[in-house]
Amino acid sequence: MYEQFNKQFQAQFGDIFKQMEGQGEPVRRMVGLMLEGAEKYTQLQLDILSSWSDLTFSQARATLEISDQKSLTDYLESRQKLAEQCNQKLNEDAGKLVDLGRDFGEQVRKLAAESGSPLASIPAAAAAAPSASAPAQSSASTGSTSGGSGAKRTTRSTASKSSGTASKSSSARRTTKSA
């Protein structure tokens, strides 16, 4: 009985492994691509952290070196250069991050095209589209929120106009606020 079960088990797994044999390589390559992307992203984050830490510590040392009026003036004048340097550094770091994401996306599309995956049909511009539409969505949701609060104000003013007594209008306000 156990021998028959083992034979069936081995036959079924043999069939599964044969089916997966052709599909295993694209999956393995995708996992490798994801691992490589995570490694690059982590290294970028460490590099950014290191450079910002160096900048922070150098500014702390410069602050400690203030000893007289002239050194204070020099320090304050260097703050403008520091602001420009920080702005440039932020732009460079953001550019590196965007490039890393773009490269990863291109590699995923190439791998999908090679394996015949539906992901291959996604154009490069569509991958960048969600980030461009995100601010529009947040402003649209903000507009609906302000419209909702405007509706509450209208309800309150309508309730107070239609009611003849003060007690009715105050209870209408309480009801609207709780809703």
Secondary structure, DSSP 8 states (H G I E B T S, - for coil): -HHHHHHHHHHHHHHHHHHHHHHHHHHHHHHHHHHHHHHHHHHHHHHHHHHHHHHHHHHHHHHHT--SHHHHHHHHHHHHHHHHHHHHHHHHHHHHHHHHHHHHHHHHHHHHHHHT-GGGGS-HHHHHHHHHHHHHHHHHHHHHHHHHHHHHHHHHHHHHHH-SSHHHHHHHHHHHHH-
